[in-house]
Amino acid sequence: MSRSGIVTTDDSLELLLDTICNTFGAVVFISILASVLAQNSAPRPVTPEETDVAIEVTFAQQRKLAELQQQTALLETQLQQQENLLERFSSPEALTLAQQLLQDTTSHAELTAQKTQAVEAMVLTERQQLELERILQNQLSQIEQRQQEQKDAENDLRNLDTLEGHTAEVRRVHETTKFGFTFALDNGRLYAVHVSDDPRSDLMSISINRNHCTVTEVAGTTTIRPIANGGILLRDAADAEQLARSELQVVNQRFIIRLFVARDSFAEYLPVKEAMVDLGLEYSIEVMEGDDVELTLTDRVQERTFVQ
């Protein structure tokens, strides 16, 4: 064997030995590393408290999962019902029926509104009718009261003649000597027989009113008669009292009202009386024998004139 062949064999053994050593070192290193990793990854002991908590969490998750499953099942059921309803009412017949139901509902609502309006109108009409009946009843009562007062006044005026010469007690009647401011009721009209041209009430002086009356001088006697269409018409006037008041308000407290009443004008006496009472005037009444007023007047102070 040559020397060159021996050298080649030794080098190969050295290389084999190096490889075996390296491999053994790697195996040892891997074994140590595996032992360290196994020791680090080993589970640590679990305490009983942690075990109970884990069990409770697990049960809670299971209950929540069961609830979610129930909700999911309910939602799936509702979705299926809606799909079924949509499928049922998506047909042309169902749409036609729905439109008909809508029209019927609208018509019913309109009829109900019309009925409500008609009922309200009937109630309003009935209320107005009751109010009119109440007003009419009040007016009838007032008319009856006025008629009764008119009858009483007519009786009082008639009794002025029939009780002549008799003695009777009359309330609120007293004697006065004031000058008389004369008015007359004739043919349903109020005549101012006297008139004053003096605007000062404290110095008022009266004279015969020739716009309402005619004056006739015969043999020293002055006769005064109302003009046929003169004066103020009170007969059948709704505001007779206001008309009389406007004519009587010129008289002040220095005078009394001397009212001469024709028998055909008893009905007009009552509003004139009310006007005199409202104005606070004293008055005396004389009833004429006939249906016409005919006066003979003097300017002297009235003696023993009874007024109220």
Secondary structure as GFF3:
##gff-version 3
##sequence-region A 1 308
A	DSSP	alpha_helix	3	40	.	.	.	ID=ss1
A	DSSP	alpha_helix	48	89	.	.	.	ID=ss2
A	DSSP	alpha_helix	92	162	.	.	.	ID=ss3
A	DSSP	beta_strand	174	176	.	.	.	ID=ss4
A	DSSP	beta_strand	179	186	.	.	.	ID=ss5
A	DSSP	beta_strand	189	192	.	.	.	ID=ss6
A	DSSP	beta_strand	194	196	.	.	.	ID=ss7
A	DSSP	three_ten_helix	201	203	.	.	.	ID=ss8
A	DSSP	beta_strand	206	208	.	.	.	ID=ss9
A	DSSP	beta_strand	213	218	.	.	.	ID=ss10
A	DSSP	beta_strand	221	226	.	.	.	ID=ss11
A	DSSP	beta_strand	232	233	.	.	.	ID=ss12
A	DSSP	alpha_helix	240	248	.	.	.	ID=ss13
A	DSSP	beta_strand	255	261	.	.	.	ID=ss14
A	DSSP	three_ten_helix	263	268	.	.	.	ID=ss15
A	DSSP	alpha_helix	269	279	.	.	.	ID=ss16
A	DSSP	beta_strand	283	287	.	.	.	ID=ss17
A	DSSP	beta_strand	305	307	.	.	.	ID=ss18
###
